[in-house]
Amino acid sequence: MDRAVQIAAFIDQQFGENAYVVWCRDQGPCWIIDPGLPPSVQQIQTHVEQHGLIPHALILTHGHLDHIAGVPPIMKAFPTLPVHMADAARIALTDPNENLSAGYGLPIVVGSLATIDLAPGAELVLDESRWTVLETSGHSPGGRSLHCREAGMVIVGDALFQGSIGRTDFHHSDHAAFIRNIKANLLSLPGETIVYSGHGPTTTIRVEKASNPFLQE
């Protein structure tokens, strides 16, 4: 891979959710991942314009409100943008109880969108980078992570955080399956792999494998 993968984070002020733009070169294609509440969408659009990027996909790691709230304005700005999301998570786009927004008193209904399933093991290509879809469900149905082995990075949504993991006390969570998926599909990655989480700073697989209290035997 001749060009380095670049990732910029945009953080919403209410939930501290990390939305990402991923690209390899200015004036090239990019992905928009998990657009959240203001001001992240406006910041994403400014970033895309400043770097001359061409959005090629909107990718949703899972369907919780803080990761999908920015979908409508992104789709308004880029109406032909393909949306990638696990089939098991699609109900969150139309059901405020499933995306958890009802419980916060701000019901979010994105609406019915044509989505492309993020099937575990599938490969996505962005410019010269290749990414593998990983199964990381358990925090929510259809949780997915994206791993680029050549670039040494993985984008994990709310699967893994610095010193923590995603909550599993929601009605649709499965704690046992979550821990199995994290150990099998994330902790098995090379130790130097940089982890880009849905909240908080980056970390590495080595650090979390050694010290994350939720993942010790």
N, C-alpha and C positions, 0 to 999 in steps of 0.2 A: 504494500500500500504506500504510494508515493506521498500522499497528502495526509497530514495529521488530522485526526478527528478533533473538532472543537465543540465544546459544550458551554452554553451560557445559561445561568439560572435566573429565574424571575420569581420573586417571593411575594405571596399575597399577605396582606397585613392582618387578616382576621385569623387564619389558621396556620400561618407560616408555611404554607405549601409551596414546594419548589416546582414550578413549571420550567421546562427546558426547551431550548432551541439547539439542535445538533446540526453541524455542517462541517465540510472539509475545506472549503475555499470560498472566498468572497465571490459574488456573482455566480455562485453555484447553487445546487439544490439543498434544501434543508428539511428537517422534520421539526414539527411542533409537538411537544409531549406534555400532556396533562395541564392544559391551560386553566388557571384558577380564577379566583375572584380579583377584582380591581386591586391594585393597578397593573397586575401582571400582563393582561392582554394588551393594554396600550403599550407597555414596555416591550412586549414581544414584537408587536407591529413596527415600533420604532427601530428595534434592533434589525429586523428583517430588511427594512428600507435602507438603513445606514450601511449595511453590508451587501446590498444588492442581491439578497438571497431570493430563491424561488421555492416556496413551500411545495413539497412533493407528497407529504402525508401528514395527517393529524393522528397521533398515536395515543391511546388511552390505556394506562397500565391497569386500571380498574375503574369502578363506577361510582366511587364516593363523591359527594357533592363538591369537595374542595379540589377535586381533580377533573371535574367536568363542567364547572360553573362557567368557564370561559369558552366553552364550545360554540354557543350561538354567535357571539361576535366574531370569533375566528371564521366560522362558516359563512357569515355575512361578508366578511372581507375577502374570503377565498372560497366561493360557492362550489367550485368543482373539486375541492380538495378531497382525496380519498381518506376515509376514516377507518383506522385499524383498531379493533377492540375484540376481546374474546367474546364468543357468542354467549357464554354463560353470564357475562356482565351486562349484556345489552338492555335487560329490563330496567337497569338503573337510569337509563336515559328518559324513561317515561313514568317511573314510579318513585315519588319522593320518599316513600318508606324504605325502598331498597337503596336509594342513594344517600339516605340518612338526613336529607335536608328537612323533612317534615318535623323531625325531633328538635331542630334548631329554630323552628318557626319561620323559616324562609324557604318554603317548598320550591324546589327547582325541577322543572320539566323541560328537558332539552328538546324532546320530541322524537319522532321516528326518523332515524337516519339509516341510509344504506351503509352497512359496515362490512369490513373484511375481517374474517376471523383471524385472531392471533393464535394459531394452533401450536402447541408445544413442539419444538423441533423444527418449525418452519424457519426459513432464512429470508431476511429482508436485506436489500441492498440500497445503500445511500452513497451515491458517487462511487468512490473506489473502496468503500468500507462495507463489510459483510457482518450481519448481526443475526444471532440465533435467538429465537423465542424460547424462554424458559417458563416452566410451570411453577408459579409461586402462590397459588391460591391458598386460602385459609383465613387471612384477614378479611377477605371478601370473596365471593364467587368470581371465577375468571380472572384472578390476579396473575399478571404476567410481568416478566423481566426481559430485558434485551441485553445480550452479551456480545461484545465485539472482541474476539480473542486477539486479533492483530493489534488493536489499539489498547488492549489491557484495561477495559472498562466495562461496567455493567450498570444499567439503569434499572432500578428495582421497585419503583413506586413505594408503597408502604410495607414492603416485605421486611426490609432490614434497615436499621438505623445505626448510628454510632452508639454503641452500648445498649441497644434496645431492638425491639421488633414491633410490628404493627399490632394494634389491639385485637383481641379475639373475644371480646365480650359483647359483640353485636349479635343480633338474632340470626344472621346468616353466616357467622364465623364458624370455623372448625379448627380448634387449636392444635389437635393432634396432627391433622393433615398439614397444617401450616408449618409446624416444626419439621415434619418429614420432608416437605418440599424445600424448605430453606437448607436443611442439611444435605439433601441429595443434589440439589440443583444450583445452590449458591456457594456453600462452603466447600464444594468439590472443585471450584474454579481455582486457578493459580493464585497463590497468596498475595502477589503484588497487584492483583486486579483492583482498580479504583472503583468504589461503590458510590453511585450517585443516587441518593435517597429522595423520597417524596417530601421529607422534612429534615431539616438540620444539615450539618456539614457533610462533606465527603469523608469516607473512611476506606479501609482496605479489607479484603477478605481475610488476610492473615491476622489483622488486629481483632476482627470480630470473632474469628474462629478461636483465638486464644483467650479472649477476655470478655466477650459478651455474656452477661450472666444468664440470659434467657436461653442460651444455646449450649450450656455445659451439661455434660452427662449427669 
